[in-house]
Each structure stands twice: as C-alpha cells, then as structure tokens.
Amino acid sequence: MPGHKDEPLITIATFETELEASFARGALEASGISALVPGEWSGSFTGMYRGLPHQVELQVFESDCDRALVELRRLKIRIVPPQHRA
C-alpha cells in the first residue's frame, strides 16, 4: 500500500462475522482509506469457525485511525472496540 511503508497496522474494531468486517473494510476503502481484515483473502475464514463465537478484526494504518473511525461512525457501522485496547 503506497505511502505507508513500515507503518504499523492497528486494530480499530472487531466484528462477530466475516461479512460485517468485510463490509466495513469495503466502506473504508470506498472512502479512500486502506483497510485490512486479516485472513480475508487467504481463505482462512472458510469453515474455520463453523458457527462458533469469534471476533474478526478490522485494521488500518496507524495514521488513518482517526479518519477511519470518523468514517465508520458517519456510516453508522457498529464499532466494537478491540478487547486489547483501553
């Protein structure tokens, strides 16, 4: 992703399903914010949880964090803060 060389990715939200996380990622990318759902394109989601409760992370580059949160709120996407953040 151009312009973000060596910049850390941070988790800004968690979701109960891969579909919700992918929707939020797409919404951010449509707004020009690079976003990542770890495991989304590697196929690691397929059949991995089979209905078991789990959390799917949404990540952005650290410099895009504030802008991404504003955009998710503007779109009224439910934001669940990651458990490891205060």
ZILINJO-V216345 format. One record per residue. N is the residue number from 1. RES is the residue in one letter. PSI is psi in radians with two decimals (none if undefined). Layout:
n=N res=RES psi=PSI
n=N res=RES psi=PSI
This chain:
n=1 res=M psi=1.97
n=2 res=P psi=2.53
n=3 res=G psi=-0.04
n=4 res=H psi=0.40
n=5 res=K psi=2.23
n=6 res=D psi=0.17
n=7 res=E psi=2.37
n=8 res=P psi=2.58
n=9 res=L psi=2.46
n=10 res=I psi=2.59
n=11 res=T psi=2.15
n=12 res=I psi=-0.30
n=13 res=A psi=2.79
n=14 res=T psi=2.69
n=15 res=F psi=2.75
n=16 res=E psi=-0.34
n=17 res=T psi=2.72
n=18 res=E psi=-0.63
n=19 res=L psi=-0.79
n=20 res=E psi=-0.79
n=21 res=A psi=-0.72
n=22 res=S psi=-0.66
n=23 res=F psi=-0.80
n=24 res=A psi=-0.72
n=25 res=R psi=-0.82
n=26 res=G psi=-0.68
n=27 res=A psi=-0.73
n=28 res=L psi=-0.78
n=29 res=E psi=-0.58
n=30 res=A psi=-0.39
n=31 res=S psi=0.10
n=32 res=G psi=0.29
n=33 res=I psi=2.09
n=34 res=S psi=2.33
n=35 res=A psi=2.79
n=36 res=L psi=2.41
n=37 res=V psi=1.77
n=38 res=P psi=2.30
n=39 res=G psi=-0.18
n=40 res=E psi=-0.81
n=41 res=W psi=-0.15
n=42 res=S psi=-0.15
n=43 res=G psi=0.11
n=44 res=S psi=-0.21
n=45 res=F psi=-0.61
n=46 res=T psi=1.96
n=47 res=G psi=0.07
n=48 res=M psi=-0.66
n=49 res=Y psi=-0.46
n=50 res=R psi=0.94
n=51 res=G psi=-0.07
n=52 res=L psi=2.52
n=53 res=P psi=2.39
n=54 res=H psi=2.98
n=55 res=Q psi=2.39
n=56 res=V psi=2.24
n=57 res=E psi=2.60
n=58 res=L psi=2.18
n=59 res=Q psi=2.58
n=60 res=V psi=2.90
n=61 res=F psi=2.55
n=62 res=E psi=-0.71
n=63 res=S psi=-0.28
n=64 res=D psi=-0.01
n=65 res=C psi=-0.97
n=66 res=D psi=-0.78
n=67 res=R psi=-0.69
n=68 res=A psi=-0.75
n=69 res=L psi=-0.71
n=70 res=V psi=-0.78
n=71 res=E psi=-0.74
n=72 res=L psi=-0.70
n=73 res=R psi=-0.70
n=74 res=R psi=-0.67
n=75 res=L psi=-0.02
n=76 res=K psi=0.65
n=77 res=I psi=2.23
n=78 res=R psi=2.15
n=79 res=I psi=2.12
n=80 res=V psi=1.95
n=81 res=P psi=2.49
n=82 res=P psi=2.58
n=83 res=Q psi=-0.47
n=84 res=H psi=-0.04
n=85 res=R psi=2.58
n=86 res=A psi=none
